[in-house]
Amino acid sequence: MSNKKIVDDLEESVKWFNKQWPVVTINSIWLSLVGLFLTSFLFKENIELQTMNNWISLVLGLIATLLSIISLILSFYNLEKGNELNEKNIKVLRELQGSIEKKLEKIESLQNKTNDAVEGWLNQRPKSESVSSSEDDWVREKDSDWGLW
């Protein structure tokens, strides 16, 4: 049996038991009491309170054992579902990381093109005669602070 088939079977069992566990428990107790009274009529014996107490204790013990086994199965099912979810999350995060890296590369490329265009414009602009060379150097220093050079 494949792992996927086992998980699917467990999922169906979990859904059924989730809906039916109160009915199963109540019916088990009710049927055991009816069985106890029927056997008392068949064997023509009176049921004592001690006998009824012992019988109910036995039935509740069996139900508790059954619920413990089902709880164990559910824990394995939840573990398997958690692993599945973890794998899906890792896959989505890797796709997201790849997408972010592509966007960052695109942004870096656009930034480089913009820097080249601004640098080209600064190099091609005519130097005005009213601006002294020391003021022009000051402007270039400030531009280099912004990463334009």
C-alpha positions in Angstrom: 0.0 0.0 0.0 1.3 3.4 -0.8 1.7 6.1 1.8 -0.8 8.3 0.0 -3.5 5.5 0.1 -2.9 5.0 3.9 -3.3 8.7 4.5 -6.5 8.8 2.5 -7.9 5.9 4.3 -7.0 7.5 7.6 -8.6 10.7 6.6 -11.8 8.9 5.7 -11.7 7.1 9.1 -11.1 10.4 10.9 -14.0 12.1 9.2 -16.3 9.2 10.0 -15.2 8.9 13.6 -15.3 12.7 14.1 -19.0 12.6 13.3 -20.0 9.3 14.9 -18.0 8.9 18.1 -20.8 10.1 20.5 -23.3 7.8 18.8 -20.9 4.8 19.0 -20.1 5.5 22.7 -23.8 6.0 23.7 -24.9 2.9 21.7 -22.2 0.8 23.2 -23.3 1.7 26.8 -27.0 1.3 25.9 -26.5 -2.0 24.2 -24.5 -3.4 27.0 -27.2 -2.5 29.5 -29.9 -4.0 27.3 -27.6 -7.1 27.0 -27.2 -7.3 30.7 -31.0 -7.2 31.3 -31.7 -9.7 28.6 -29.2 -12.2 30.0 -30.8 -11.7 33.4 -34.2 -12.6 32.0 -32.8 -15.6 30.0 -31.0 -17.0 33.1 -33.8 -16.0 35.4 -31.4 -14.2 37.8 -31.9 -10.8 39.4 -29.4 -8.1 38.6 -27.7 -6.8 41.6 -26.3 -3.3 41.7 -22.8 -4.6 42.2 -23.1 -6.7 39.0 -24.5 -3.7 37.0 -21.6 -1.6 38.4 -19.0 -4.2 37.3 -20.6 -4.5 33.9 -20.7 -0.7 33.3 -17.1 -0.5 34.5 -16.1 -3.2 32.1 -17.9 -1.5 29.2 -16.5 1.9 30.0 -13.0 0.4 30.2 -13.4 -1.1 26.8 -14.7 2.1 25.3 -11.8 4.0 26.9 -9.4 1.5 25.4 -11.0 1.9 22.0 -10.8 5.7 22.2 -7.2 5.5 23.2 -6.4 3.3 20.2 -8.3 5.8 17.9 -6.4 8.6 19.6 -3.1 7.0 18.8 -4.2 6.5 15.1 -5.3 10.2 15.0 -1.9 11.3 16.3 -0.1 9.4 13.5 -2.6 10.9 11.0 -1.9 14.4 12.4 1.8 13.9 12.2 1.5 12.8 8.6 -0.6 15.8 7.7 1.8 18.1 9.5 4.7 16.7 7.5 2.7 17.2 4.3 1.9 20.8 5.2 5.5 21.4 6.1 6.6 20.2 2.6 4.1 22.4 0.9 5.2 25.4 3.0 8.9 24.8 2.1 7.9 24.5 -1.6 6.0 27.8 -1.5 8.8 29.5 0.4 11.3 28.4 -2.2 9.1 29.7 -5.0 8.7 33.0 -3.2 12.4 33.2 -2.6 13.1 32.7 -6.3 10.5 35.3 -7.2 12.0 37.8 -4.8 15.5 37.2 -6.2 14.3 37.8 -9.7 12.6 41.0 -8.7 15.7 42.2 -6.9 17.8 41.4 -10.0 15.3 43.4 -12.1 15.4 46.3 -9.7 19.2 46.2 -9.6 19.3 46.2 -13.4 16.9 49.2 -13.6 19.0 51.0 -10.9 22.2 50.5 -12.9 20.5 51.8 -16.1 19.2 54.8 -14.2 22.6 55.5 -12.7 24.2 55.2 -16.2 21.7 57.6 -17.7 22.2 60.2 -14.9 25.9 59.9 -15.2 25.7 60.3 -18.9 23.5 63.3 -18.5 25.9 64.9 -15.9 28.9 64.3 -18.2 27.1 65.8 -21.2 25.6 68.9 -19.6 27.3 72.1 -20.6 29.2 73.7 -17.8 27.8 77.1 -17.2 30.1 80.0 -16.9 28.4 81.4 -13.9 29.2 78.3 -11.9 32.8 78.2 -10.7 34.8 75.0 -11.0 34.9 74.7 -7.2 31.1 74.8 -7.0 30.9 72.3 -9.8 33.2 70.0 -7.8 31.0 70.4 -4.7 28.0 69.3 -6.8 29.9 66.3 -8.0 30.9 65.4 -4.5 27.3 65.5 -3.3 26.2 63.5 -6.3 28.7 60.8 -5.5 27.3 60.6 -2.0 24.0 59.5 -3.6 25.8 56.7 -5.5 25.6 58.5 -8.9 29.3 58.3 -9.6 
